[in-house]
């Protein structure tokens, strides 16, 4: 079973069989990090607890106009009686009674013998100018199992995938990699959530600020598909799909736990040159292999290696091929081909609002991709022209949204 983590203000909800964050994207990012020499990639299922909770949460709503005036009269004018309210505002008592009945129902006022009193909830609402309504909220929280630390809010944004079984279903593993489930011999303690509820920064861990009476209903094992990329200096970079960048939370845990580095170091190291020499010979592609200064292996292929099937797709120019924990960059010396590949990949990214939500995202993604492909960044006008030339109507409409 899979869960896709929704926005921080929403519950986790069962998702479709979406492809998990691609390993290729992790490699593309890692090889662009200044000052590191990435060498191997490891696919892991990071152990979590998925904790179901219930709490009273104060939902924010707009006041109805008359309700707002009544609570302001109670707060600012110091009125305490029903007769004072309808006399001051000059409105029928029956209307005032209906409004007070509603405010009483949602816990904002108490009316007894004609005397009206704001409750603490009503007082908070009146001062904030926002109608707070107490509602039961069920929500799932994620806790890292090695350290018992709650995951930060960043892990609830976008389309992060959390599994409830220690394997990746075949239809979700787009890179067809084998994921190794890590084992944490820890037992869940409800006190973890109780302590989180007491923290003043709990909203940074997906717990609303205006929350009361948090209770744990249960906890189950969960697994976060992630990639650990080993570097020549023994550093580990971690990726899980958080904002499309490095997962600094998982990296911090790796730094705390020497055993993770030991597990990586114990894995058999394959000879990348032998792997890619054999692949190139069997692929029947014309090209040459060489190791770049940052340690990455690159296959520079003939221009006609890319294009329509059965050739490699243009989207693979500058991207990576993975095998046995090693990675190889597919390259072309044809600048025009690389620039077209950059435009096609950027236009493809616009389909995902998680990747490109606004024009600033588009500009940033375009610049980053163009830098990796060593070409000038395409302008928005050039992207439009390319989409128009190739009949990409939906993509043109998406570009209009971003403009």
MOBELTA-V135586 format. One record per residue. N is the residue number from 1. PHI is phi in whole degrees, -180 to 180 (999 if undefined). PSI is psi in whole degrees, -180 to 180 (NA if undefined). D_FIRST is the distance of its C-alpha to the first C-alpha in Angstrom with 1 decimal. Layout:
n:N phi:PHI psi:PSI d_first:D_FIRST
n:N phi:PHI psi:PSI d_first:D_FIRST
This chain:
n:1 phi:999 psi:149 d_first:0.0
n:2 phi:-125 psi:144 d_first:3.8
n:3 phi:-120 psi:138 d_first:6.9
n:4 phi:-107 psi:128 d_first:10.2
n:5 phi:-80 psi:124 d_first:13.1
n:6 phi:-87 psi:-170 d_first:16.0
n:7 phi:-60 psi:159 d_first:19.7
n:8 phi:-60 psi:-28 d_first:21.1
n:9 phi:-86 psi:-2 d_first:22.5
n:10 phi:-111 psi:166 d_first:19.3
n:11 phi:-78 psi:160 d_first:16.4
n:12 phi:-65 psi:146 d_first:12.9
n:13 phi:-139 psi:149 d_first:11.4
n:14 phi:-57 psi:134 d_first:8.3
n:15 phi:-111 psi:179 d_first:8.9
n:16 phi:-82 psi:179 d_first:9.5
n:17 phi:-80 psi:68 d_first:8.8
n:18 phi:-78 psi:151 d_first:11.3
n:19 phi:-71 psi:131 d_first:13.1
n:20 phi:-71 psi:168 d_first:12.9
n:21 phi:-52 psi:124 d_first:16.4
n:22 phi:-70 psi:138 d_first:18.7
n:23 phi:-63 psi:-33 d_first:20.6
n:24 phi:-60 psi:-39 d_first:23.7
n:25 phi:-66 psi:-35 d_first:23.9
n:26 phi:-64 psi:-43 d_first:23.7
n:27 phi:-65 psi:-43 d_first:26.6
n:28 phi:-58 psi:-41 d_first:28.5
n:29 phi:-70 psi:-45 d_first:28.5
n:30 phi:-63 psi:-39 d_first:29.4
n:31 phi:-71 psi:-12 d_first:32.3
n:32 phi:-97 psi:-3 d_first:33.7
n:33 phi:-74 psi:123 d_first:33.9
n:34 phi:-63 psi:141 d_first:37.6
n:35 phi:79 psi:10 d_first:39.0
n:36 phi:-124 psi:157 d_first:36.1
n:37 phi:-123 psi:84 d_first:35.9
n:38 phi:-62 psi:140 d_first:32.3
n:39 phi:-125 psi:-41 d_first:32.2
n:40 phi:-141 psi:155 d_first:28.8
n:41 phi:-122 psi:139 d_first:25.1
n:42 phi:-125 psi:130 d_first:22.5
n:43 phi:-97 psi:121 d_first:18.7
n:44 phi:-131 psi:158 d_first:17.0
n:45 phi:-108 psi:108 d_first:13.9
n:46 phi:-82 psi:128 d_first:15.6
n:47 phi:-75 psi:133 d_first:15.0
n:48 phi:-132 psi:170 d_first:14.6
n:49 phi:-110 psi:136 d_first:14.6
n:50 phi:-105 psi:110 d_first:12.8
n:51 phi:-106 psi:123 d_first:15.7
n:52 phi:-92 psi:130 d_first:16.0
n:53 phi:-130 psi:162 d_first:19.6
n:54 phi:-132 psi:147 d_first:22.2
n:55 phi:-159 psi:163 d_first:25.5
n:56 phi:-92 psi:121 d_first:28.4
n:57 phi:-119 psi:138 d_first:28.4
n:58 phi:-90 psi:104 d_first:31.4
n:59 phi:-77 psi:139 d_first:30.6
n:60 phi:-91 psi:128 d_first:33.2
n:61 phi:-134 psi:160 d_first:35.1
n:62 phi:-80 psi:139 d_first:38.5
n:63 phi:-67 psi:146 d_first:41.4
n:64 phi:-70 psi:150 d_first:43.3
n:65 phi:-58 psi:-48 d_first:46.8
n:66 phi:-67 psi:-38 d_first:48.8
n:67 phi:-58 psi:-42 d_first:46.3
n:68 phi:-62 psi:-44 d_first:46.6
n:69 phi:-65 psi:-39 d_first:50.4
n:70 phi:-64 psi:-45 d_first:50.5
n:71 phi:-71 psi:-30 d_first:48.4
n:72 phi:-67 psi:-37 d_first:50.5
n:73 phi:-63 psi:-40 d_first:53.6
n:74 phi:-69 psi:-41 d_first:52.3
n:75 phi:-79 psi:-50 d_first:51.3
n:76 phi:-93 psi:-37 d_first:54.0
n:77 phi:-91 psi:-13 d_first:57.0
n:78 phi:78 psi:18 d_first:56.6
n:79 phi:-64 psi:146 d_first:56.8
n:80 phi:-130 psi:-8 d_first:56.1
n:81 phi:-121 psi:150 d_first:57.2
n:82 phi:-60 psi:-41 d_first:56.1
n:83 phi:-61 psi:-35 d_first:59.7
n:84 phi:-67 psi:-36 d_first:59.7
n:85 phi:-68 psi:-50 d_first:56.6
n:86 phi:-75 psi:-26 d_first:57.9
n:87 phi:-71 psi:-40 d_first:61.4
n:88 phi:-70 psi:-43 d_first:60.4
n:89 phi:-87 psi:-11 d_first:58.1
n:90 phi:66 psi:40 d_first:60.4
n:91 phi:-124 psi:157 d_first:57.7
n:92 phi:-59 psi:143 d_first:57.8
n:93 phi:-62 psi:-35 d_first:56.9
n:94 phi:-60 psi:-36 d_first:54.7
n:95 phi:-71 psi:-42 d_first:52.5
n:96 phi:-62 psi:-42 d_first:52.4
n:97 phi:-61 psi:-41 d_first:51.5
n:98 phi:-65 psi:-42 d_first:48.5
n:99 phi:-65 psi:-43 d_first:47.2
n:100 phi:-67 psi:-33 d_first:47.7
n:101 phi:-64 psi:-40 d_first:46.0
n:102 phi:-68 psi:-45 d_first:42.9
n:103 phi:-63 psi:-32 d_first:43.1
n:104 phi:-70 psi:-40 d_first:43.6
n:105 phi:-61 psi:-37 d_first:40.5
n:106 phi:-92 psi:9 d_first:38.2
n:107 phi:82 psi:25 d_first:40.0
n:108 phi:-95 psi:-29 d_first:42.2
n:109 phi:-138 psi:160 d_first:45.6
n:110 phi:-122 psi:127 d_first:47.4
n:111 phi:-116 psi:123 d_first:50.4
n:112 phi:-146 psi:122 d_first:53.0
n:113 phi:55 psi:40 d_first:56.6
n:114 phi:81 psi:-1 d_first:56.6
n:115 phi:-100 psi:132 d_first:55.3
n:116 phi:-112 psi:130 d_first:52.2
n:117 phi:-130 psi:133 d_first:50.2
n:118 phi:-74 psi:133 d_first:47.3
n:119 phi:-79 psi:168 d_first:44.5
n:120 phi:-55 psi:-40 d_first:42.9
n:121 phi:-66 psi:-42 d_first:40.0
n:122 phi:-67 psi:-36 d_first:42.6
n:123 phi:-66 psi:-45 d_first:44.6
n:124 phi:-59 psi:-43 d_first:41.8
n:125 phi:-65 psi:-46 d_first:41.0
n:126 phi:-61 psi:-42 d_first:44.7
n:127 phi:-68 psi:-36 d_first:45.2
n:128 phi:-84 psi:-16 d_first:42.2
n:129 phi:72 psi:22 d_first:43.0
n:130 phi:-131 psi:136 d_first:39.4
n:131 phi:-84 psi:106 d_first:38.5
n:132 phi:-86 psi:129 d_first:35.9
n:133 phi:-122 psi:122 d_first:34.1
n:134 phi:-74 psi:126 d_first:32.2
n:135 phi:-138 psi:152 d_first:28.9
n:136 phi:-76 psi:134 d_first:26.0
n:137 phi:-128 psi:127 d_first:23.0
n:138 phi:-104 psi:136 d_first:19.6
n:139 phi:-153 psi:150 d_first:17.7
n:140 phi:-104 psi:131 d_first:15.2
n:141 phi:-113 psi:148 d_first:16.9
n:142 phi:-109 psi:134 d_first:16.0
n:143 phi:-129 psi:131 d_first:18.2
n:144 phi:-74 psi:132 d_first:19.0
n:145 phi:-82 psi:-32 d_first:19.3
n:146 phi:-66 psi:-41 d_first:22.4
n:147 phi:-109 psi:-8 d_first:24.6
n:148 phi:61 psi:29 d_first:23.0
n:149 phi:-93 psi:135 d_first:23.6
n:150 phi:-69 psi:144 d_first:21.7
n:151 phi:-75 psi:144 d_first:20.3
n:152 phi:-72 psi:169 d_first:22.7
n:153 phi:-60 psi:-29 d_first:22.3
n:154 phi:-57 psi:-26 d_first:22.0
n:155 phi:-83 psi:4 d_first:18.4
n:156 phi:-112 psi:-1 d_first:17.6
n:157 phi:-92 psi:153 d_first:19.4
n:158 phi:69 psi:-136 d_first:18.6
n:159 phi:-120 psi:36 d_first:15.3
n:160 phi:-60 psi:136 d_first:14.1
n:161 phi:-102 psi:131 d_first:10.5
n:162 phi:-122 psi:129 d_first:8.9
n:163 phi:-98 psi:149 d_first:6.0
n:164 phi:-108 psi:10 d_first:5.5
n:165 phi:-130 psi:150 d_first:6.4
n:166 phi:-83 psi:45 d_first:9.8
n:167 phi:-158 psi:157 d_first:9.6
n:168 phi:-97 psi:118 d_first:9.2
n:169 phi:-56 psi:143 d_first:8.5
n:170 phi:-54 psi:-36 d_first:12.1
n:171 phi:-74 psi:-9 d_first:11.9
n:172 phi:-105 psi:-17 d_first:10.9
n:173 phi:-89 psi:81 d_first:13.4
n:174 phi:-58 psi:-32 d_first:16.5
n:175 phi:-87 psi:-4 d_first:18.9
n:176 phi:54 psi:40 d_first:17.8
n:177 phi:-94 psi:156 d_first:18.2
n:178 phi:-92 psi:124 d_first:17.3
n:179 phi:-97 psi:134 d_first:15.6
n:180 phi:-100 psi:122 d_first:17.1
n:181 phi:-77 psi:123 d_first:15.3
n:182 phi:-81 psi:149 d_first:18.0
n:183 phi:-113 psi:127 d_first:18.9
n:184 phi:-119 psi:115 d_first:20.4
n:185 phi:-82 psi:57 d_first:22.4
n:186 phi:-119 psi:158 d_first:22.3
n:187 phi:-116 psi:136 d_first:21.8
n:188 phi:-68 psi:135 d_first:20.7
n:189 phi:-120 psi:123 d_first:23.9
n:190 phi:-57 psi:-23 d_first:23.9
n:191 phi:-60 psi:-24 d_first:27.0
n:192 phi:-59 psi:-44 d_first:25.0
n:193 phi:-75 psi:-37 d_first:24.0
n:194 phi:-61 psi:-41 d_first:27.5
n:195 phi:-69 psi:-37 d_first:29.2
n:196 phi:-63 psi:-40 d_first:27.1
n:197 phi:-63 psi:-24 d_first:28.2
n:198 phi:-86 psi:-9 d_first:31.8
n:199 phi:-77 psi:136 d_first:31.6
n:200 phi:-67 psi:-21 d_first:33.6
n:201 phi:-102 psi:25 d_first:31.2
n:202 phi:-60 psi:-27 d_first:28.1
n:203 phi:-63 psi:-22 d_first:27.4
n:204 phi:-74 psi:-7 d_first:26.8
n:205 phi:-122 psi:27 d_first:23.7
n:206 phi:75 psi:20 d_first:22.3
n:207 phi:-107 psi:122 d_first:24.4
n:208 phi:-60 psi:148 d_first:26.9
n:209 phi:-62 psi:-45 d_first:30.6
n:210 phi:-92 psi:72 d_first:31.6
n:211 phi:-131 psi:141 d_first:29.4
n:212 phi:-134 psi:154 d_first:30.7
n:213 phi:54 psi:56 d_first:29.8
n:214 phi:-73 psi:131 d_first:26.3
n:215 phi:-132 psi:144 d_first:24.7
n:216 phi:-91 psi:126 d_first:21.7
n:217 phi:-94 psi:-28 d_first:19.7
n:218 phi:171 psi:167 d_first:17.3
n:219 phi:-141 psi:143 d_first:15.4
n:220 phi:-134 psi:159 d_first:12.3
n:221 phi:-65 psi:144 d_first:11.6
n:222 phi:-147 psi:163 d_first:9.9
n:223 phi:-141 psi:132 d_first:10.6
n:224 phi:-103 psi:112 d_first:12.4
n:225 phi:-63 psi:127 d_first:13.1
n:226 phi:-146 psi:164 d_first:16.9
n:227 phi:-125 psi:131 d_first:20.1
n:228 phi:-107 psi:123 d_first:23.2
n:229 phi:-110 psi:115 d_first:26.4
n:230 phi:-81 psi:140 d_first:29.4
n:231 phi:-117 psi:164 d_first:32.8
n:232 phi:-62 psi:-28 d_first:36.3
n:233 phi:-91 psi:19 d_first:37.1
n:234 phi:74 psi:1 d_first:34.3
n:235 phi:-71 psi:148 d_first:32.4
n:236 phi:-116 psi:125 d_first:28.6
n:237 phi:-98 psi:141 d_first:27.2
n:238 phi:-121 psi:142 d_first:23.5
n:239 phi:-140 psi:137 d_first:21.3
n:240 phi:-140 psi:-2 d_first:17.8
n:241 phi:104 psi:6 d_first:18.5
n:242 phi:-69 psi:109 d_first:20.3
n:243 phi:55 psi:20 d_first:22.9
n:244 phi:69 psi:14 d_first:23.1
n:245 phi:-124 psi:-170 d_first:25.2
n:246 phi:-67 psi:146 d_first:25.2
n:247 phi:-91 psi:90 d_first:23.0
n:248 phi:-68 psi:-26 d_first:26.0
n:249 phi:-64 psi:-50 d_first:24.2
n:250 phi:-64 psi:-37 d_first:22.5
n:251 phi:-61 psi:-41 d_first:26.0
n:252 phi:-62 psi:-40 d_first:27.7
n:253 phi:-64 psi:-42 d_first:25.6
n:254 phi:-59 psi:-40 d_first:26.4
n:255 phi:-67 psi:-31 d_first:30.1
n:256 phi:-77 psi:-25 d_first:29.9
n:257 phi:-116 psi:95 d_first:28.5
n:258 phi:-56 psi:-26 d_first:30.8
n:259 phi:-61 psi:-30 d_first:28.5
n:260 phi:-66 psi:-45 d_first:26.1
n:261 phi:-62 psi:-38 d_first:29.1
n:262 phi:-65 psi:-40 d_first:30.2
n:263 phi:-62 psi:-43 d_first:27.0
n:264 phi:-65 psi:-45 d_first:27.3
n:265 phi:-65 psi:-28 d_first:31.0
n:266 phi:-77 psi:-16 d_first:30.5
n:267 phi:-69 psi:139 d_first:28.5
n:268 phi:-62 psi:130 d_first:30.9
n:269 phi:-91 psi:121 d_first:32.3
n:270 phi:-84 psi:160 d_first:32.8
n:271 phi:-88 psi:106 d_first:35.9
n:272 phi:-62 psi:-37 d_first:34.8
n:273 phi:-63 psi:-41 d_first:38.1
n:274 phi:-67 psi:-41 d_first:37.9
n:275 phi:-60 psi:-47 d_first:34.4
n:276 phi:-81 psi:-26 d_first:35.4
n:277 phi:-66 psi:-43 d_first:38.8
n:278 phi:-65 psi:-41 d_first:37.3
n:279 phi:-64 psi:-45 d_first:34.8
n:280 phi:-63 psi:-40 d_first:37.6
n:281 phi:-66 psi:-39 d_first:39.8
n:282 phi:-80 psi:-18 d_first:37.3
n:283 phi:-80 psi:-17 d_first:36.2
n:284 phi:62 psi:22 d_first:39.8
n:285 phi:-94 psi:145 d_first:39.7
n:286 phi:-88 psi:125 d_first:42.8
n:287 phi:-179 psi:176 d_first:42.3
n:288 phi:-131 psi:151 d_first:43.1
n:289 phi:-105 psi:143 d_first:41.1
n:290 phi:-157 psi:157 d_first:42.0
n:291 phi:-99 psi:127 d_first:40.6
n:292 phi:-77 psi:163 d_first:40.8
n:293 phi:-56 psi:-28 d_first:42.3
n:294 phi:-86 psi:8 d_first:39.0
n:295 phi:94 psi:-12 d_first:38.0
n:296 phi:-73 psi:141 d_first:35.7
n:297 phi:-89 psi:138 d_first:36.5
n:298 phi:-129 psi:137 d_first:37.3
n:299 phi:-108 psi:112 d_first:38.1
n:300 phi:-91 psi:113 d_first:40.6
n:301 phi:-105 psi:158 d_first:40.5
n:302 phi:-63 psi:150 d_first:43.0
n:303 phi:-55 psi:-39 d_first:42.6
n:304 phi:-75 psi:4 d_first:42.2
n:305 phi:-76 psi:-18 d_first:39.1
n:306 phi:-114 psi:144 d_first:37.2
n:307 phi:151 psi:-142 d_first:37.1
n:308 phi:-79 psi:156 d_first:35.9
n:309 phi:-54 psi:144 d_first:34.2
n:310 phi:-91 psi:12 d_first:34.7
n:311 phi:-74 psi:170 d_first:35.6
n:312 phi:-65 psi:146 d_first:33.2
n:313 phi:-73 psi:152 d_first:32.2
n:314 phi:-61 psi:-28 d_first:34.2
n:315 phi:-62 psi:-18 d_first:31.0
n:316 phi:-86 psi:-7 d_first:30.9
n:317 phi:-64 psi:124 d_first:34.3
n:318 phi:84 psi:-8 d_first:34.0
n:319 phi:-90 psi:-169 d_first:30.3
n:320 phi:-128 psi:152 d_first:29.1
n:321 phi:-112 psi:139 d_first:28.2
n:322 phi:-116 psi:143 d_first:26.2
n:323 phi:-162 psi:127 d_first:26.9
n:324 phi:53 psi:38 d_first:26.7
n:325 phi:82 psi:-2 d_first:26.2
n:326 phi:-104 psi:162 d_first:29.1
n:327 phi:-140 psi:147 d_first:29.5
n:328 phi:-131 psi:129 d_first:32.2
n:329 phi:-85 psi:131 d_first:33.3
n:330 phi:-92 psi:128 d_first:34.4
n:331 phi:-136 psi:160 d_first:37.7
n:332 phi:-140 psi:141 d_first:40.6
n:333 phi:-81 psi:-2 d_first:44.0
n:334 phi:-81 psi:104 d_first:44.3
n:335 phi:-61 psi:-40 d_first:44.1
n:336 phi:-62 psi:-40 d_first:44.0
n:337 phi:-65 psi:-43 d_first:40.9
n:338 phi:-66 psi:-37 d_first:39.2
n:339 phi:-70 psi:-39 d_first:40.1
n:340 phi:-65 psi:-39 d_first:38.8
n:341 phi:-61 psi:-40 d_first:35.5
n:342 phi:-61 psi:-44 d_first:35.3
n:343 phi:-65 psi:-43 d_first:35.9
n:344 phi:-66 psi:-38 d_first:33.4
n:345 phi:-70 psi:-40 d_first:30.6
n:346 phi:-65 psi:-44 d_first:31.5
n:347 phi:-63 psi:-36 d_first:31.7
n:348 phi:-66 psi:-37 d_first:28.2
n:349 phi:-64 psi:-30 d_first:26.9
n:350 phi:-62 psi:-19 d_first:28.4
n:351 phi:-69 psi:-24 d_first:25.7
n:352 phi:-102 psi:115 d_first:23.2
n:353 phi:-72 psi:-19 d_first:24.3
n:354 phi:-69 psi:-32 d_first:22.2
n:355 phi:-87 psi:-43 d_first:24.5
n:356 phi:-131 psi:102 d_first:27.7
n:357 phi:-99 psi:-23 d_first:28.2
n:358 phi:-152 psi:-177 d_first:31.9
n:359 phi:-65 psi:-36 d_first:35.0
n:360 phi:-61 psi:-40 d_first:35.0
n:361 phi:-62 psi:-42 d_first:31.6
n:362 phi:-61 psi:-46 d_first:33.0
n:363 phi:-63 psi:-44 d_first:36.1
n:364 phi:-66 psi:-45 d_first:34.3
n:365 phi:-64 psi:-42 d_first:31.9
n:366 phi:-63 psi:-46 d_first:34.9
n:367 phi:-64 psi:-43 d_first:37.0
n:368 phi:-64 psi:-45 d_first:34.5
n:369 phi:-67 psi:-42 d_first:33.7
n:370 phi:-63 psi:-37 d_first:37.5
n:371 phi:-65 psi:-42 d_first:38.3
n:372 phi:-66 psi:-34 d_first:35.9
n:373 phi:-90 psi:0 d_first:37.5
n:374 phi:58 psi:48 d_first:40.9
n:375 phi:-136 psi:160 d_first:42.0
n:376 phi:-63 psi:142 d_first:43.3
n:377 phi:-68 psi:128 d_first:40.6
n:378 phi:-64 psi:142 d_first:40.7
n:379 phi:-80 psi:166 d_first:41.9
n:380 phi:-61 psi:-38 d_first:40.3
n:381 phi:-65 psi:-39 d_first:43.1
n:382 phi:-66 psi:-38 d_first:42.5
n:383 phi:-64 psi:-41 d_first:38.8
n:384 phi:-61 psi:-47 d_first:40.0
n:385 phi:-61 psi:-41 d_first:42.5
n:386 phi:-65 psi:-44 d_first:40.1
n:387 phi:-64 psi:-40 d_first:37.6
n:388 phi:-66 psi:-42 d_first:40.6
n:389 phi:-63 psi:-31 d_first:42.1
n:390 phi:-105 psi:14 d_first:39.0
n:391 phi:67 psi:33 d_first:38.3
n:392 phi:-90 psi:75 d_first:35.1
n:393 phi:-61 psi:-47 d_first:35.7
n:394 phi:-63 psi:-38 d_first:32.3
n:395 phi:-67 psi:-39 d_first:32.5
n:396 phi:-61 psi:-41 d_first:36.1
n:397 phi:-63 psi:-39 d_first:34.9
n:398 phi:-66 psi:-39 d_first:32.3
n:399 phi:-63 psi:-37 d_first:35.1
n:400 phi:-62 psi:-38 d_first:37.3
n:401 phi:-63 psi:-37 d_first:34.7
n:402 phi:-81 psi:-19 d_first:34.8
n:403 phi:-73 psi:NA d_first:38.6
